[in-house]
Amino acid sequence: MATVLSVSGSPSVSSRTHSLLRHLDQRLIAQGHQVVPLDIRTIPAEALLGADFRHPAIVEATELFARADGVVVGTPVYKASYSGVLKALLDLLPQYALTGKTVLPLATGGSTAHVLAIDYALRPVLNSMGAAHIVQGWFTLDKDITVREDGSLTVAPGAGEALAQVVDQFSAALGPTPLLAAAG
């Protein structure tokens, strides 16, 4: 099926956002998609903050975006917006890096006061980068995500069902790859 770039915009090593994305990656893989994870926090800070477009990690990230059919963008919400590391990376990508791509925006946060951060902060940036289709995103409260010491993750039932639905809608929006469509 499609190649999906799953981007974690969390700066934290022990991030609920990161764990949630990797959990959702498994659902996409089970649906036949190839998922490529990208944790922005692993990109050297000097490359991100110094706007070093030629740094190998920035070049590689740009290539990952170019090869993807779809992109899942996950971010914790800080100060009613997406994370600074996500902003730093998006600023270094080509202006239309999302042209022709289906995008699923996801956010996590501690308060329902930030539930609209996807629509008012993240969606406009994704749209300006040329995304062909931005599917309905989802905001998940931190309290609904439990990461155990062994790395396993549990999502509260209501939140888990909603996340499964938006991931399935994203998967359907990706559609069949051209080779599969031609074979049918």
PLY file of the C-alpha trace (Angstrom):
ply
format ascii 1.0
element vertex 184
property float x
property float y
property float z
element edge 183
property int vertex1
property int vertex2
end_header
0.00 0.00 0.00
1.27 3.46 0.88
4.45 4.68 2.53
3.64 6.66 5.67
6.10 8.95 7.42
5.20 9.04 11.13
6.69 12.21 12.63
7.02 12.65 16.37
7.35 16.33 17.23
8.10 15.76 20.89
11.41 16.95 22.34
11.11 14.51 25.25
12.67 11.05 25.47
9.82 9.81 27.68
7.10 11.27 25.53
3.48 10.14 25.49
3.20 11.62 22.02
6.08 9.49 20.74
4.70 6.34 22.38
1.23 7.01 21.01
2.54 7.48 17.48
4.53 4.26 17.58
1.41 2.49 18.88
-0.67 3.88 15.99
2.10 2.96 13.53
1.32 -0.68 14.31
-2.30 -0.20 13.24
-1.15 1.28 9.92
1.34 -1.57 9.41
-1.44 -4.10 10.09
-3.44 -2.38 7.33
-0.60 -3.03 4.89
1.18 0.32 4.90
4.93 0.76 5.16
5.59 3.08 8.11
8.80 5.06 8.50
9.22 6.65 11.95
10.92 10.03 12.35
11.62 11.35 15.83
12.57 15.00 15.44
14.30 14.99 18.84
17.01 12.76 17.30
17.97 15.43 14.76
20.93 17.41 16.10
19.83 20.68 17.69
22.59 22.59 15.90
21.16 21.49 12.55
17.59 22.46 13.49
18.30 25.71 15.28
21.15 26.74 12.99
18.97 26.18 9.90
21.65 23.96 8.39
19.84 22.82 5.26
22.88 20.77 4.20
23.25 18.83 7.44
22.89 15.10 6.65
20.03 14.71 9.16
18.07 17.57 7.55
18.76 16.22 4.06
17.58 12.77 5.18
14.41 14.17 6.79
13.64 16.13 3.61
14.07 12.96 1.55
11.77 11.02 3.89
9.04 13.61 3.38
9.57 13.50 -0.38
9.21 9.70 -0.53
6.12 9.48 1.68
2.60 9.11 0.32
1.15 10.15 3.65
2.40 11.84 6.80
1.25 11.46 10.39
2.34 14.48 12.42
2.15 14.11 16.19
2.97 16.85 18.67
2.52 17.70 22.30
0.75 21.01 22.79
2.79 23.71 24.49
1.42 27.22 25.01
-1.62 26.42 22.83
0.49 25.40 19.83
2.63 22.61 18.43
6.17 21.98 19.67
9.15 24.13 18.82
11.16 21.19 17.47
8.34 20.44 15.02
8.27 24.10 13.99
12.05 24.09 13.51
11.88 21.07 11.19
8.88 22.31 9.21
10.72 25.61 8.67
13.66 23.74 7.10
11.59 21.66 4.68
10.88 22.91 1.16
7.86 25.25 1.02
5.67 22.62 -0.66
7.07 19.51 1.01
3.56 18.13 1.56
2.30 18.59 -2.00
0.21 15.61 -3.04
0.33 14.05 0.42
-2.42 12.99 2.78
-1.73 14.23 6.31
-3.05 13.16 9.72
-2.41 15.72 12.49
-2.41 14.43 16.07
-1.79 16.25 19.33
-1.51 15.42 23.01
-1.86 17.72 25.97
-2.81 18.12 29.57
-6.00 20.14 29.16
-9.03 20.25 26.90
-8.32 23.98 26.66
-5.85 23.04 23.92
-8.14 20.82 21.87
-8.29 23.34 19.02
-4.51 23.62 18.66
-4.63 21.25 15.69
-7.12 23.39 13.78
-5.79 26.82 14.72
-2.04 26.25 14.95
-0.97 23.11 13.06
-3.48 22.73 10.21
-2.73 26.16 8.63
0.99 25.34 8.44
0.35 21.91 6.94
-2.02 23.48 4.43
0.51 26.15 3.47
3.01 23.38 2.75
0.73 22.03 0.02
-0.90 19.02 1.68
-3.35 17.47 -0.77
-5.69 16.30 1.98
-5.54 16.91 5.71
-7.84 14.38 7.33
-9.63 14.98 10.62
-7.03 15.16 13.35
-7.35 14.17 16.96
-6.33 15.62 20.33
-5.70 13.12 23.14
-5.45 14.09 26.78
-2.25 13.03 28.51
-4.31 11.35 31.25
-5.77 9.00 28.60
-2.33 7.68 27.64
-0.46 5.34 29.96
3.09 4.26 29.08
4.36 1.42 31.25
7.98 0.85 32.23
8.30 -1.89 29.60
7.30 0.64 26.91
3.84 -0.80 26.30
1.02 1.65 25.95
-2.61 1.75 26.99
-5.09 4.31 25.73
-8.33 4.96 27.63
-11.26 3.25 25.86
-13.04 6.33 24.48
-9.81 7.93 23.28
-8.58 4.63 21.84
-11.73 4.17 19.79
-11.57 7.73 18.46
-7.89 7.35 17.55
-8.58 4.06 15.76
-11.30 5.80 13.76
-9.10 8.73 12.64
-6.23 6.38 11.77
-8.61 4.21 9.74
-9.94 7.31 7.93
-6.36 8.36 7.18
-5.57 4.88 5.88
-8.64 4.92 3.63
-7.76 8.41 2.36
-4.35 7.13 1.29
-6.15 4.79 -1.09
-4.51 2.03 -3.06
-1.09 2.57 -4.55
-1.03 3.05 -8.35
0.40 -0.45 -8.88
-2.40 -2.06 -6.89
-5.03 0.07 -8.61
-3.70 -0.91 -12.03
-3.74 -4.59 -11.11
-7.43 -4.47 -10.09
0 1
1 2
2 3
3 4
4 5
5 6
6 7
7 8
8 9
9 10
10 11
11 12
12 13
13 14
14 15
15 16
16 17
17 18
18 19
19 20
20 21
21 22
22 23
23 24
24 25
25 26
26 27
27 28
28 29
29 30
30 31
31 32
32 33
33 34
34 35
35 36
36 37
37 38
38 39
39 40
40 41
41 42
42 43
43 44
44 45
45 46
46 47
47 48
48 49
49 50
50 51
51 52
52 53
53 54
54 55
55 56
56 57
57 58
58 59
59 60
60 61
61 62
62 63
63 64
64 65
65 66
66 67
67 68
68 69
69 70
70 71
71 72
72 73
73 74
74 75
75 76
76 77
77 78
78 79
79 80
80 81
81 82
82 83
83 84
84 85
85 86
86 87
87 88
88 89
89 90
90 91
91 92
92 93
93 94
94 95
95 96
96 97
97 98
98 99
99 100
100 101
101 102
102 103
103 104
104 105
105 106
106 107
107 108
108 109
109 110
110 111
111 112
112 113
113 114
114 115
115 116
116 117
117 118
118 119
119 120
120 121
121 122
122 123
123 124
124 125
125 126
126 127
127 128
128 129
129 130
130 131
131 132
132 133
133 134
134 135
135 136
136 137
137 138
138 139
139 140
140 141
141 142
142 143
143 144
144 145
145 146
146 147
147 148
148 149
149 150
150 151
151 152
152 153
153 154
154 155
155 156
156 157
157 158
158 159
159 160
160 161
161 162
162 163
163 164
164 165
165 166
166 167
167 168
168 169
169 170
170 171
171 172
172 173
173 174
174 175
175 176
176 177
177 178
178 179
179 180
180 181
181 182
182 183
